[in-house]
């Protein structure tokens, strides 16, 4: 289990900086069209440098199953993040490798998410986590657009579903409020802590982690909603 994931790590230095700031998960992007794409060799160097307790997540978009399995096994990843149009049957083909399935919320709200999970359940291939991101046509995350927090909160309130990772437009300025509104199991950011695409800003990363931890501390203490208004 993790709580704070910094995605789109592109160097050993950024990975270690994020962990030192308090992140307990990092995302490595293998989608070739992303500005945060890294090669297999760079990923190997980053994984080797990170402490073992840190959750190493490989992000893939409509990649061949064999590529995902090889990357997971050879790099020693902890979690596969599927961020494309992979059907439930795709998860089944990944065997016992744990999956975080990303969904981009649009005008249909949660309906495509719940329908997808029903199909996964029938196949006995339910993802370990669900990540909700904002839907931007032609893009697969890292857009800086805010996710529909109301829909995300409804997902959490349903109960009996995989734990929620909230992504989409999270920054040091809004992450505490997002935690209060949505009550996710974990949060994920990429562009919200960058100096430029693929290059993390240490000040923003530290501020993000501090704000997120404060948000969970306030929830644990039962602080009133008015504190975030």
Secondary structure, DSSP 8 states (H G I E B T S, - for coil): --SEEE----SHHHHHHHHHHT--EEEEE--TTSTTB--HHHHHHHHHHS-TTSEEEEEESS--HHHHHHHHHHHT-SEEEE-S---HHHHHHTTT--EEEEEEE-TTTTHHHHHHHHHHHHHT---SEEEEEE--TT--S-S-----HHHHHHHHHH-SS-EEEE-SS--TTTHHHHHHHH--SEEEESGGGEEETTEE-HHHHHHHHHHHHHHHHHHHHT--GGGG-
